[in-house]
Amino acid sequence: LVSLALVLLRSHLSKSILDKASELISSGSVLSTLLINLFMLNPYGTVGAVLYILAGLVIGTDSYMSGTNILRVDAFHYALVIGNITLMIGLTKGQATV
């Protein structure tokens, strides 16, 4: 609902408020994914959520990785891909079988 409100109010809010609201919503999504997977004892989902967090907080997207020719934005996307794969495995393995 908050995301919908931001879309509707986008033309009336400043860019800095929209950026902070977007960060808040995305951070809340990743943290809720982490907490749910921790409570469900889902190791793959937990690793996926942790990789999302590490990609944003540790790797980042500015300049190059220290001592290498690898752009941070490339490493960021590699971490997100691995996070997506592990989260997908966690979601499919977490389904109940009949």
N, C-alpha and C positions, 0 to 999 in steps of 0.2 A: 504494500500500500504506500509506503514511503517513496518507493521508486516511481510509482504512478503519479504521486503528488508532485515530485520533482519535475517530471516530464511536463505536467500541466502548468507548473509555475516557472518553467525554464526562462521564459522571456522576461519575467519580473525579478529574477534573482541575479546577483552579480556572479561573475565567473569564479571568484574565489570561494563563495559560498557553495556553488555547485560542485567545485572540485573537492571541497572538504566533505560535503554530503556524499559524493560518490565514493570517496575513500572510506568513510564510515560504513556505508552499506556493503562494500566489497569486503572490508575487514570483518564485519559481522558475519558475512556469509562463510568466509573461510574458518573463522573461529567456531561457528556453529557446526560446520562440517567436521572439524577436529573433535569437538566435544561429543558429538553424536557417535562418531566412530570409536572414540575412547570408551564411552559407556557401553557400546555394543561389542566391545572387545574385538574389533575388526582391525587386524594389523595392516592390511593393504590400504584400507581407507585412511587410517591414521598416517601412514607413510605418505600417501598422496597429499593430505592436508598439510603435513609438515613440509613437504617439498614446495607447495604453493607459498607457504610462509617464508621459507628460506630463499626462494627465488626473488621475492619482493624485498625482504629485509637485508639479506646477506649479499646476493649477487647484484641486484639492481640493474639499471639499463644505461648508465653513463660510462663512457670511455672504454678502456680495455681492461681485461683481467690482469692483475698484477704480474709482471714479468712474462707476459705472453702476448701473442698477436690476436688473441680471441676477443672479439667484442663482447662486452657485458650483455648487450641485448641478445646476442646469440646464445650465450650460456643461460640467460634468463629463460629463453624459449625452450631450450633443451630440458631444463628443470621442469618447466610446465608440462612438456610432453610426457616426461617420465611420471610426473604427478598425475596426469590424466589417465595414463595407462594403469597405474597402481590403484587409483580410485575406481576405475572401471572394473578392475578385477575384484576389488573389495565389494563393490555394489552387486556384481553378479554372484560372487561366492556367498554373500550375505543373504541371498534369497532362500526362503524355505523350500525344501523339495518335498513333493508329495508322493 
